[in-house]
């Protein structure tokens, strides 16, 4: 069987688009060729009618367009129609001069007889005056004004472009809009800037068209009189009457579409702040104040009473304005009554539903507040390095922890010191620091050789001693062995550590639902099985327990499968957390092994480990370690000494290995004094991981 060819809808659209491109290209080339190739009068009449209707269509499209950028092809269309009109003007000039009194162009003759009339020389003078007045109105009033407005609009649009883009990025970082919405708005801003920039140049086509129209008309008159009297054997008077009439008709016929286009240009560049069509704006803005129509009606009535004024015109107009004002008053009263009733009903429902307590605005999940001196870090014109770091940080957190961090709201806070920044989670401060703009933070990693001059300070992220150095000493500090950090990196690093240490607080119930919904698309059976045995809150608590110890929850499929397996046995969160950790044992171990997949650990004396297990007390929140105060102090001292000894050997971070029953209690008993301590259970160690014991903790 022969291969069958199928045309998809997209293919049809592409084919149609290709035909349209060919048609437009052929039309533009033909318009240019018309200037040099003669054409028959019937074709000239058809194209002149087309030019007239195109000018009218453009004007109507502009009137019905809500935003100027919605008619983005207007500048290009302006150029094409200008060239098309000039080509017709040149073609008609050729035929008029060649055929003289025998010229059979119906459109030109119709315009000529309509404007000039049959009044002989008087008609010629009147027609010429109308032509001159029309040209003057177009040049002095419409074209000049439109050109000036286009220039100003282009300048101000370009000036405001960076501020608009920064505002959009700020909304995106605050979570107010999505990434797709941010891209769409940025595209609109760029399109608006390009449109008004193009209009600034395109408006020059209109003024040039008017000038060349005057020149062609004068050539028609002078050359026509010469050709008619010298070559066609006509008398001077006959030649004057013939060629002036044709020149005026041809000039008006070419300038009338141009007048429509220039009017459309003036309208589109003066409606930059509009949110509706021209008719909608007129309807809204002319019906706001009924009082002005009462005043207008009264003024017309007064004029009607003055002798000599046409009362039969003014009185009906006064009555019409009065009737219009009455209707507006009545409609507005009805609207206010309906709005009041609707507002009262909404207020009543709100009182019933909320007990008269107004709704509370939710706090931002994560926010970064900057003193005004740090605003340049998020300024688009100055690089906006911090914004890029924040976006990269959110992506890295999603990969490292499996947690998609909510959009971080970045705002300026005048209550802060100009050089300060503040990190908040749900409105509560979790971190603060100071930045010296134009300086770099230098931290001695332990091998720096020289003491460089600078302002002594403390690293806001880890609390390490540091030095602020000016930009000209940056190279010197790097050569001396210091770790040199720029201001955006300081804030980004601090924010990264805050996210890691507070990931459990950031993960809300809605975030958990979002994660589950995303997994459900590819693993519906896994999600349904987990939700059959556990509630959303129980799943959230397990995930929070894992994040609290910086265990990535990215492998949600394995976590949910494990929870489904063990939930029928017990729904205790600590029990389920330990089982979920064990299912991710290899992943957890690889966070702390070296290149040889070796894990170096400290163990706990068996007798004391059993004491920790026996001290467990069940509370509402789960089991806690309840060692006697003196024993707890001894335990922390012994643990700290062992960790210090391990660090002296060059092994970091310190890892404690214990039994499954003791793991959570050991971690819980040391969380306040040693929050960075890593505690693993024997059941979490994968078979292919080598273990090296560095010591045993004895109390």
C-alpha positions in Angstrom: 0.0 0.0 0.0 1.3 3.4 -0.9 2.2 5.7 2.0 -0.6 8.0 2.9 0.0 11.7 3.6 -2.0 13.4 6.3 -2.4 17.2 6.6 -2.7 18.2 10.3 -4.5 21.5 11.4 -1.1 22.9 12.1 0.0 22.0 8.6 -3.1 23.7 7.1 -2.4 26.8 9.1 1.2 26.8 8.0 0.2 26.4 4.4 -2.3 29.2 4.7 0.3 31.4 6.4 2.8 30.7 3.5 0.2 31.7 0.9 -0.5 34.9 2.8 3.2 35.7 3.0 3.5 35.2 -0.8 0.4 37.4 -1.4 1.7 40.3 0.8 5.2 40.1 -0.7 3.8 40.2 -4.3 1.5 43.1 -3.3 4.5 45.2 -1.9 6.6 44.5 -5.0 3.7 45.4 -7.3 3.2 48.7 -5.4 6.8 49.6 -6.0 6.6 48.5 -9.7 3.5 50.6 -10.2 5.7 53.8 -10.0 7.4 52.9 -13.3 5.0 50.6 -15.2 1.9 52.1 -16.9 -1.4 50.6 -16.0 -4.9 50.8 -17.6 -7.4 53.2 -16.1 -9.9 50.5 -15.0 -7.1 48.9 -12.8 -6.1 52.3 -11.5 -9.8 53.0 -10.5 -9.9 49.6 -8.6 -6.6 50.2 -6.8 -7.7 53.8 -5.8 -10.9 52.4 -4.4 -8.9 49.8 -2.5 -6.5 52.6 -1.2 -9.6 54.5 0.1 -11.2 51.5 1.8 -7.8 50.5 3.4 -7.4 53.9 4.9 -11.0 53.7 6.3 -10.4 50.1 7.7 -7.2 51.2 9.4 -9.0 54.1 11.1 -11.8 51.8 12.3 -9.4 49.1 13.6 -7.6 51.8 15.6 -11.0 53.0 17.1 -11.8 49.5 18.1 -8.4 48.6 19.5 -8.0 48.6 23.3 -4.3 48.9 23.5 -1.9 50.5 20.9 0.3 47.4 21.0 -2.7 45.2 20.0 -2.3 46.7 16.5 1.5 46.1 16.4 1.7 46.0 12.6 0.5 49.6 12.3 4.0 51.2 11.8 4.7 48.7 9.0 1.2 49.1 7.5 1.7 52.9 7.6 4.8 52.5 5.4 3.2 50.1 2.9 0.0 52.2 2.5 2.2 55.3 2.0 4.2 53.7 -0.7 0.9 52.3 -2.2 -0.7 55.7 -2.3 2.3 57.4 -3.8 2.5 54.7 -6.5 -1.1 55.4 -7.4 -0.5 59.1 -7.4 2.5 58.7 -9.8 0.5 56.3 -12.1 -2.5 58.7 -12.3 -0.1 61.6 -13.0 1.4 59.6 -16.0 -2.1 58.9 -17.4 -3.4 62.4 -16.9 -0.4 64.0 -18.6 -0.4 61.4 -21.4 -4.2 61.4 -22.2 -5.1 64.9 -21.3 -8.8 65.7 -21.8 -9.3 62.0 -22.9 -8.3 60.7 -19.5 -10.9 58.1 -18.5 -10.1 57.5 -14.9 -13.6 57.4 -13.2 -12.4 57.9 -9.6 -10.3 61.0 -10.4 -13.1 62.5 -12.6 -15.7 61.8 -9.9 -13.6 63.5 -7.2 -12.9 66.4 -9.6 -16.5 67.0 -10.5 -17.7 66.5 -6.9 -15.3 69.0 -5.4 -14.7 71.5 -8.3 -18.3 71.3 -9.6 -19.4 72.8 -12.9 -18.9 76.4 -11.9 -16.1 77.2 -14.3 -13.2 79.2 -13.0 -15.1 79.8 -9.7 -15.3 76.0 -9.2 -11.6 75.6 -9.9 -10.7 78.3 -7.4 -13.0 76.7 -4.7 -11.6 73.3 -5.4 -8.0 74.5 -5.2 -8.8 76.3 -1.9 -10.3 73.2 -0.4 -7.3 71.2 -1.5 -4.9 73.7 0.1 -6.9 73.8 3.4 -7.1 70.0 3.6 -3.3 69.9 3.1 -2.7 72.6 5.7 -4.9 70.8 8.3 -3.1 67.6 7.7 0.4 69.1 7.9 0.0 71.7 10.6 -2.5 70.1 12.9 -2.7 66.3 12.6 0.7 65.3 11.3 2.8 67.7 13.4 0.9 66.8 16.6 1.0 63.1 16.0 4.8 63.3 15.3 5.4 65.2 18.5 3.3 62.8 20.6 5.0 59.8 19.0 8.5 61.3 19.9 7.5 61.9 23.5 5.8 58.5 23.9 8.8 56.7 22.5 11.2 58.6 24.8 9.1 58.1 28.0 8.3 54.4 27.1 12.0 53.7 26.8 12.8 55.6 30.0 10.2 53.6 32.0 11.1 50.2 30.6 13.8 49.3 33.2 11.5 50.3 36.1 8.6 48.3 34.7 10.7 45.2 34.2 12.0 45.5 37.8 8.5 45.8 39.1 7.4 42.7 37.2 10.4 40.8 38.6 9.6 42.0 42.1 6.1 40.7 41.8 7.4 37.3 40.5 9.9 37.0 43.4 7.1 37.9 45.9 4.9 35.1 44.5 2.2 37.4 43.2 2.6 36.2 39.7 3.7 33.0 38.0 6.8 32.6 35.8 4.6 32.5 32.7 2.9 35.7 33.7 6.2 37.4 34.3 7.4 36.4 30.8 4.2 37.6 29.2 4.4 41.0 31.0 8.0 41.4 30.0 7.2 40.6 26.4 4.4 43.2 26.5 6.8 45.8 27.9 9.4 45.1 25.2 6.6 45.1 22.5 5.3 48.4 23.8 8.8 49.9 23.7 9.4 48.6 20.1 6.0 49.8 19.0 6.4 53.4 20.1 10.0 53.5 18.9 8.7 52.4 15.4 5.9 54.9 15.6 8.4 57.7 16.2 10.0 57.0 12.8 6.8 55.9 11.0 5.1 59.2 11.7 7.7 60.8 9.4 6.2 58.9 6.5 2.9 60.9 6.8 4.6 64.3 6.7 6.7 63.2 3.7 3.7 61.9 1.9 1.9 65.2 2.3 4.9 67.2 1.0 5.3 64.9 -2.0 1.5 65.1 -2.6 1.8 68.9 -2.9 4.8 68.6 -5.3 3.0 66.1 -7.5 -0.1 68.3 -7.7 1.9 71.3 -8.7 3.8 69.2 -11.4 0.4 68.0 -12.7 -0.8 71.6 -13.1 2.3 73.1 -14.6 3.3 70.1 -16.8 -0.4 69.6 -17.8 -0.8 73.2 -19.0 2.5 73.0 -21.0 1.7 69.6 -22.5 -1.9 70.5 -23.3 -1.2 73.8 -25.0 2.1 72.8 -26.7 1.5 69.1 -27.6 -2.2 68.5 -27.6 -3.1 71.7 -29.4 -5.4 72.9 -26.7 -5.8 76.6 -25.8 -4.3 77.8 -22.6 -7.7 78.4 -21.0 -8.9 74.9 -22.0 -5.6 73.4 -20.7 -5.9 75.3 -17.4 -9.5 74.1 -16.9 -8.7 70.5 -17.8 -5.5 69.9 -15.9 -6.2 71.9 -12.8 -9.5 70.0 -12.4 -7.7 66.7 -12.8 -4.8 67.7 -10.6 -7.2 68.7 -7.8 -9.3 65.6 -8.1 -6.2 63.4 -8.2 -4.6 65.3 -5.3 -7.7 65.0 -3.1 -8.2 61.3 -4.0 -4.6 60.5 -2.9 -4.7 62.8 0.2 -8.0 61.6 1.6 -6.8 58.1 2.5 -3.6 59.8 3.8 -5.8 62.0 6.0 -7.6 58.9 7.4 -4.2 57.2 8.1 -2.8 60.3 9.8 -5.9 60.6 11.9 -5.5 57.0 12.9 -1.9 57.7 13.8 -2.9 60.6 16.0 -5.5 58.5 17.8 -3.3 55.4 18.4 -0.4 57.4 19.8 -2.7 59.5 22.1 -4.3 56.5 23.7 -1.3 55.0 25.5 -3.1 54.9 28.9 -6.4 53.5 27.6 -7.7 50.1 28.8 -10.8 49.9 26.5 -11.8 50.8 23.0 -12.3 54.4 22.0 -16.1 54.1 22.2 -15.9 52.4 25.6 -13.6 55.2 26.9 -15.9 57.9 25.5 -19.0 56.2 27.0 -17.4 55.8 30.4 -15.7 59.2 30.7 -18.6 61.3 29.3 -21.2 59.8 31.6 -19.5 60.3 35.0 -20.9 63.8 35.8 -24.6 64.5 34.9 -24.2 68.0 36.4 -22.2 69.3 33.4 -25.1 68.5 31.1 -27.5 70.5 33.3 -25.1 73.4 33.1 -24.7 73.0 29.3 -28.6 72.9 28.9 -28.9 76.1 30.9 -26.3 77.9 28.9 -27.9 77.0 25.6 -31.3 78.2 26.9 -29.8 81.5 27.9 -28.3 82.0 24.4 -31.7 81.1 22.9 -33.3 84.1 24.8 -30.8 86.6 23.4 -32.2 88.4 20.3 -30.6 87.3 17.0 -29.6 83.8 18.1 -31.5 80.9 16.4 -33.8 79.8 19.2 -35.3 77.1 17.1 -31.9 75.4 17.1 -30.7 76.2 20.6 -34.0 75.3 22.5 -34.2 71.7 21.1 -30.5 71.2 21.9 -31.0 72.5 25.4 -34.0 70.1 26.0 -32.0 67.2 24.6 -29.1 67.9 27.0 -31.5 68.2 29.9 -33.1 64.9 29.1 -29.7 63.3 28.8 -28.7 64.7 32.2 -32.0 63.4 33.7 -31.3 59.9 32.4 -27.8 59.9 33.7 -28.9 61.0 37.2 -31.5 58.2 37.3 -29.2 55.5 36.1 -26.5 56.5 38.6 -29.0 56.4 41.5 -30.1 52.9 40.5 -26.5 51.8 40.2 -25.7 53.2 43.7 -28.8 51.5 45.2 -27.9 48.1 43.6 -24.2 48.5 44.8 -25.3 49.3 48.3 -27.7 46.4 48.4 -25.0 44.1 47.1 -22.5 45.5 49.5 -24.9 45.0 52.5 -25.6 41.5 51.4 -21.9 40.7 51.1 -21.2 42.3 54.5 -24.1 40.3 56.1 -22.7 37.0 54.7 -19.2 37.9 55.9 -20.5 38.6 59.4 -22.3 35.3 59.4 -19.3 33.3 58.1 -16.5 35.0 60.1 -18.3 36.3 63.1 -17.6 39.9 62.2 -13.9 39.3 62.2 -12.3 40.6 58.9 -10.2 38.2 56.9 -6.5 38.1 57.8 -4.0 38.6 55.0 -1.7 35.5 54.9 2.0 36.0 55.7 4.7 35.4 53.1 6.2 31.9 53.4 9.6 33.4 52.9 10.7 37.0 52.6 13.8 39.0 52.3 13.7 42.6 53.5 16.4 45.1 52.4 17.5 48.4 53.8 17.3 51.1 51.2 21.1 51.1 50.8 20.9 47.5 49.5 18.2 48.1 46.9 20.8 48.3 44.1 21.4 44.6 44.5 17.9 44.0 43.0 18.1 46.9 40.5 17.8 45.6 36.9 19.9 48.5 35.6 22.7 47.6 38.0 22.8 43.9 37.2 20.2 42.6 39.7 22.7 39.9 40.7 20.7 39.0 43.8 17.6 38.3 41.8 19.5 35.8 39.7 21.0 34.2 42.7 17.6 33.8 44.4 16.2 32.1 41.3 19.2 29.7 41.1 18.9 29.0 44.8 15.3 28.0 44.5 16.2 25.6 41.7 19.1 24.1 43.7 16.9 23.6 46.8 14.4 21.7 44.7 17.2 19.4 43.5 19.0 19.0 46.9 16.0 18.8 49.3 13.2 17.8 46.9 11.3 20.8 48.3 10.1 23.5 45.9 10.7 26.7 47.8 7.8 29.2 47.6 8.6 32.4 45.7 10.7 34.6 47.9 9.2 38.1 48.4 11.9 40.8 48.2 10.9 44.1 49.6 12.6 47.3 50.9 12.0 48.1 54.6 12.6 51.6 55.7 12.6 50.5 59.3 15.9 48.7 58.7 19.3 50.3 58.8 20.3 51.2 55.2 23.0 48.5 55.2 20.9 45.8 56.9 18.9 42.9 55.5 16.4 40.6 57.3 15.2 37.1 56.5 11.7 36.1 57.7 9.6 32.9 57.6 5.9 33.6 57.8 6.6 37.0 59.2 9.0 35.8 62.0 12.6 36.9 61.7 15.1 34.0 61.3 18.2 35.8 60.2 19.8 39.2 59.9 23.0 40.7 58.6 24.8 43.9 57.5 26.4 44.5 54.1 28.9 47.1 53.1 28.2 48.0 49.5 31.3 48.3 47.4 33.2 46.0 49.8 34.0 42.3 50.0 33.8 40.0 53.0 37.0 38.1 53.6 37.0 34.9 55.8 40.1 33.1 56.8 39.6 29.4 56.1 42.6 28.6 58.2 45.5 28.9 55.9 45.6 32.6 55.2 49.2 33.9 55.6 48.9 37.7 56.0 46.6 39.9 58.1 45.2 42.4 55.6 43.9 45.8 56.8 40.1 46.2 56.9 37.0 46.5 59.1 36.6 43.6 61.5 33.2 41.9 61.5 31.4 38.5 61.8 30.1 36.4 58.9 26.3 36.6 59.2 25.7 33.0 58.0 28.1 31.0 60.2 29.3 33.5 62.8 32.9 33.3 61.7 35.4 36.2 62.2 35.7 38.1 59.0 37.0 41.4 57.5 35.4 43.9 55.1 37.9 45.0 52.5 37.5 47.6 49.7 37.4 46.5 46.1 40.9 47.6 45.3 42.2 45.1 48.0 40.2 42.1 46.7 43.1 40.6 44.7 45.5 41.1 47.7 43.1 39.2 50.0 42.7 36.3 47.5 46.5 36.0 47.1 46.8 35.9 50.9 44.5 32.9 51.1 41.2 34.5 52.3 37.8 33.4 51.0 36.5 36.5 49.4 32.7 36.9 49.1 30.7 39.6 47.3 27.5 41.2 48.8 25.0 39.2 46.7 26.8 35.9 47.6 26.7 36.8 51.3 22.9 37.2 51.2 22.4 34.1 48.9 24.6 31.9 51.2 22.7 33.1 54.3 19.4 32.4 52.6 20.6 28.9 51.5 21.5 28.0 55.1 18.2 29.4 56.4 16.2 27.3 53.9 18.2 24.2 54.9 17.8 24.6 58.6 14.1 25.7 58.4 12.9 23.5 55.5 10.5 21.7 57.9 8.8 25.1 58.7 8.6 26.1 55.1 6.8 22.8 54.1 3.1 23.5 54.6 0.1 21.2 54.2 -0.7 22.9 50.9 2.8 22.3 49.7 2.5 18.7 50.6 -0.7 18.3 48.7 1.0 19.9 45.7 3.9 17.4 45.9 1.4 14.5 46.1 -0.7 15.7 43.2 2.5 16.0 41.1 3.5 12.4 41.9 0.0 11.2 41.3 0.3 12.1 37.6 2.8 9.3 37.0 2.3 7.0 40.0 -1.4 7.1 40.8 -1.4 3.6 42.5 1.4 4.6 44.9 -0.4 7.8 46.0 -3.8 6.1 46.4 -2.3 3.4 48.5 -0.6 5.9 50.8 -3.6 8.1 51.1 -5.8 5.1 52.0 -3.7 4.4 55.1 -2.5 7.9 56.1 -4.0 11.4 56.2 -2.3 14.4 54.5 -1.3 15.7 57.9 0.5 12.5 58.8 2.4 12.4 55.6 3.4 16.1 56.1 4.7 15.4 59.6 6.9 12.5 58.3 8.3 14.8 55.5 8.9 17.6 58.0 10.8 15.2 60.3 13.1 14.2 57.5 13.7 17.7 56.3 14.5 18.7 59.9 17.6 16.6 59.6 18.2 17.8 56.0 17.2 14.5 54.4 16.0 15.1 50.8 12.4 14.1 50.1 12.9 14.2 46.4 12.4 10.4 46.1 8.8 10.7 47.1 7.8 7.4 45.4 10.0 5.4 47.7 8.9 7.4 50.8 5.2 6.9 50.0 5.6 3.1 49.3 7.4 2.7 52.6 4.7 4.6 54.5 2.1 2.4 52.8 3.9 -0.7 54.0 4.3 0.3 57.6 1.2 2.4 58.3 -0.9 -0.7 59.0 1.6 -1.6 61.8 1.7 1.8 63.4 0.9 5.4 62.5 3.4 6.8 65.0 5.2 9.6 63.1 8.6 8.8 64.6 8.3 5.1 63.7 7.2 5.9 60.1 10.1 8.5 59.8 12.7 5.9 60.8 11.3 3.4 58.3 11.3 6.1 55.6 14.9 7.0 56.4 15.9 3.3 56.2 14.4 3.0 52.8 16.6 6.0 51.7 19.7 4.6 53.5 22.0 4.7 50.5 21.0 8.3 49.7 21.6 9.4 53.2 24.9 7.7 53.6 26.3 9.1 50.3 25.8 12.6 51.7 28.6 11.9 54.3 30.9 9.4 52.6 34.3 10.2 51.0 35.4 9.3 47.5 36.0 5.7 48.6 32.4 5.4 49.9 33.8 5.1 53.4 31.8 6.5 56.4 33.7 7.5 59.5 31.6 7.4 62.6 31.6 7.7 66.4 29.7 5.1 68.4 28.1 5.3 71.8 29.0 3.1 74.8 26.3 0.3 74.7 25.3 0.7 78.4 24.8 4.5 78.0 22.9 4.0 74.7 20.6 1.7 76.6 20.1 4.3 79.3 19.0 6.8 76.5 16.5 4.2 75.2 15.1 3.5 78.7 14.8 7.3 79.4 12.2 7.7 76.7 8.9 9.3 77.7 5.8 9.3 75.6 4.3 12.8 75.1 1.6 14.2 72.9 4.2 15.1 70.3 5.9 11.7 70.5 8.8 10.2 72.5 11.5 12.4 74.0 14.7 11.6 75.8 14.3 12.5 79.5 17.8 11.9 81.0 18.4 13.3 84.5 19.8 16.9 84.2 23.3 16.0 85.6 23.5 12.9 83.3 22.4 15.0 80.4 25.1 17.6 81.0 27.7 14.8 81.3 26.4 13.3 78.0 26.7 16.6 76.1 30.3 17.2 77.5 31.4 13.8 76.5 29.9 14.1 73.1 31.4 17.6 72.5 34.9 16.3 73.6 34.6 13.3 71.2 33.5 15.6 68.3 36.4 18.0 69.0 38.8 15.1 68.9 37.5 13.9 65.6 37.7 17.4 64.1 41.4 17.5 65.2 41.9 14.4 63.1 40.5 16.3 60.1 37.2 14.4 59.8 34.1 16.5 59.4 31.1 16.5 59.8 30.9 14.4 63.0 28.6 11.4 62.5 27.1 9.3 65.4 26.1 5.7 64.7 23.7 4.0 67.0 20.8 1.5 67.0 17.5 2.0 65.4 15.7 2.4 68.8 18.2 5.0 70.0 18.7 7.1 66.8 15.8 9.5 67.2 16.3 9.9 71.0 20.0 10.7 70.5 19.2 13.3 67.9 16.4 14.8 70.0 18.7 15.0 73.1 21.4 16.9 71.3 19.3 19.1 69.1 19.5 22.2 71.2 23.2 22.1 72.0 24.5 20.5 68.8 22.0 21.2 66.1 24.4 20.2 63.2 25.1 16.8 64.6 24.4 13.9 62.2 22.9 10.8 63.8 22.5 7.6 61.7 21.1 4.2 62.7 22.7 0.9 61.8 19.7 0.0 59.7 20.3 3.0 57.5 23.8 1.9 56.4 23.8 0.4 52.9 25.6 -2.9 52.3 28.2 -1.3 49.9 29.2 1.4 52.4 32.4 0.9 54.4 32.4 2.0 58.0 35.4 3.2 59.9 35.0 3.7 63.7 36.9 6.8 64.9 36.1 6.3 68.6 33.5 5.5 71.2 31.6 8.0 73.3 31.8 7.1 77.0 29.9 9.0 79.7 
